[in-house]
Amino acid sequence: MVGRMANKKPKTPPPPRKVQGPKQRQTKPGVAMDDLAARHRAMLYGVAGFGVIALIAVILFVTLGGGSASAKNIPPQMAAAGCTFKTVTAYVPPGQGVHVSSLTKKLPWNTDPPSNGQHYPAWAVWGFYTEPINPRMVVHNEEHGGVILWWGSKVSAATVDKLHDFYDEKSDGSFGTPYPKLGNKIAISAWTGDPARYGRNNYFGQGHLAICPRFDAATKKAFETFRNAYIGKGPEGVPLSFAKPGMGPQ
């Protein structure tokens, strides 16, 4: 089942189900990858059209600390909620690209769940899911500025409903997916960086990850601060207008 649970009123359209079966994208890998690369380039050209003002805003954002002024409040708020939090240097093996055309290959991620690094060329259709989405695709959503909600297989349906309510508050650039190995824990992640430097001299920005034992008022406050600081700040500089629910490679 994809989308909102049955006892909750849907607030955003459910993403297309075909993303649940990404193996379909591998039937003609040469054609699919070439077509996807062309679309990705077209998106980035469109982003470039936003002009110098947008670039200046991004540079100022990075200069002020890789996030908003509220980013400094994330560590104490996460600690107050009983969560762990860390920011890491985004990692891509030297001499290798960020795209890996495999949905099964083990990738050298430096956080778990992943908050940065190598990923599949197709990003997942934006939305909130109740079945796991391949994290190799979800990392690509992070590269585009997404804030990702993750939860383990032992997290209650009531907590998932609360996470969906949180998602609905700011669905553009947000994403939700089960991540079974978290067990009874939840997590939030993002990938930020300076688009003007991205991919140069092995610079790939920063990954941010918090893992929490519950979703209560304190956790929600910390998640709000995290989201406000990092959403739409991906290292490729893709604007949130390209990250609305239901959008994705077609």
ABEGO torsion letter per residue (X at the ends): XBEBBAABBBABBBBBAAAABAAAAAABAAAAAAAAAAAAAAAAAAAAAAEAAAAAAAAAAAAAGGBBAAAAAAAAAAAAAGBBBBBBBBBBBBGBBABBBBAABBBBBABOBBABEBBBABBBBBEBBABBBBAAAAAAAAAAGBBBBBBBAABBAAAAAAAAAAAAABABGBBBBBBAAAEABBBBBBBBEBAAABGBGGBAEBBBBBBBABBBAAAAAAAAAAAAAABGABAAGBBAAAABBGBEBX
